[in-house]
């Protein structure tokens, strides 16, 4: 009878501890699942931002190339005109 009482006591105590541990584990599982979902959403947002930034960089690089090309063309025209004007002034002397 004493042995039976000890076993019943152990079973009840053990059952309570296990139920508590399971409840805590379930709560932790829900918390981690929510965190995973939140991080996945942030990752998606970050990926979209990176993609948009890369497109913007490509667009800006192309615009810079066009501006440099235009500037070089204008500088060449200016040098030609300057040379002609310097020659015209020299001819007037």
C-alpha positions as CSV (number, residue, x, y, z in Angstrom):
1,X,0.0,0.0,0.0
2,X,2.8,2.4,0.8
3,X,4.5,1.6,-2.5
4,X,1.2,2.1,-4.3
5,X,0.8,5.5,-2.6
6,X,4.3,6.6,-3.6
7,X,3.6,5.5,-7.2
8,X,0.3,7.4,-7.3
9,X,2.0,10.5,-5.9
10,X,4.8,10.2,-8.4
11,X,2.4,9.7,-11.3
12,X,0.3,12.7,-10.3
13,X,3.4,14.9,-9.7
14,X,5.0,13.8,-12.9
15,X,1.8,14.2,-14.9
16,X,1.4,17.8,-13.6
17,X,5.1,18.6,-14.5
18,X,4.8,17.1,-17.9
19,X,1.5,18.9,-18.7
20,X,3.1,22.2,-17.6
21,X,6.2,21.5,-19.7
22,X,4.0,20.7,-22.7
23,X,2.0,23.9,-22.2
24,X,5.2,25.9,-22.0
25,X,6.6,24.2,-25.1
26,X,3.4,24.9,-27.0
27,X,3.6,28.6,-26.0
28,X,7.2,28.8,-27.0
29,X,6.4,27.1,-30.3
30,X,3.7,29.7,-31.1
31,X,6.1,32.5,-30.2
32,X,8.8,31.1,-32.4
33,X,6.4,30.6,-35.3
34,X,5.3,34.2,-35.0
35,X,8.9,35.4,-35.0
36,X,9.7,33.3,-38.0
37,X,6.8,34.8,-39.9
38,X,7.8,38.3,-38.9
39,X,11.4,37.8,-40.0
40,X,10.2,36.3,-43.3
41,X,8.1,39.4,-43.9
42,X,11.1,41.6,-43.1
43,X,13.3,39.5,-45.4
44,X,10.8,39.9,-48.2
45,X,10.7,43.7,-47.7
46,X,14.5,43.9,-47.6
47,X,14.7,41.8,-50.8
48,X,12.3,44.1,-52.6
49,X,14.2,47.2,-51.4
50,X,17.5,45.7,-52.6
51,X,15.9,44.9,-56.0
52,X,14.5,48.4,-56.3
53,X,17.8,50.0,-55.3
54,X,19.7,47.9,-57.9
55,X,17.3,49.1,-60.6
56,X,17.7,52.7,-59.5
57,X,21.5,52.3,-59.5
58,X,21.4,50.9,-63.0
59,X,19.2,53.8,-64.1
60,X,21.4,56.4,-62.5
61,X,24.5,54.8,-64.0
62,X,23.0,55.0,-67.4
63,X,22.0,58.6,-66.9
64,X,25.5,59.4,-65.8
65,X,27.0,57.8,-68.9
66,X,24.6,59.9,-71.0
67,X,25.5,63.1,-69.1
68,X,29.3,62.4,-69.4
69,X,28.9,61.7,-73.2
70,X,26.9,64.9,-73.6
71,X,29.5,66.9,-71.6
72,X,32.3,65.4,-73.7
73,X,30.5,66.3,-76.9
74,X,29.8,69.9,-75.7
75,X,33.5,70.3,-74.5
76,X,34.7,69.1,-77.9
77,X,32.4,71.6,-79.6
78,X,33.6,74.4,-77.3
79,X,37.2,73.6,-78.0
80,X,36.6,73.7,-81.7
81,X,34.7,77.0,-81.4
82,X,37.4,78.4,-79.1
83,X,40.1,77.4,-81.6
84,X,38.2,79.1,-84.4
85,X,37.7,82.3,-82.4
86,X,41.3,82.4,-81.2
87,X,42.3,82.1,-84.9
88,X,39.8,84.8,-85.9
89,X,41.2,87.2,-83.2
90,X,44.7,86.4,-84.3
91,X,43.8,87.1,-88.0
92,X,42.3,90.5,-86.9
93,X,45.6,91.6,-85.4
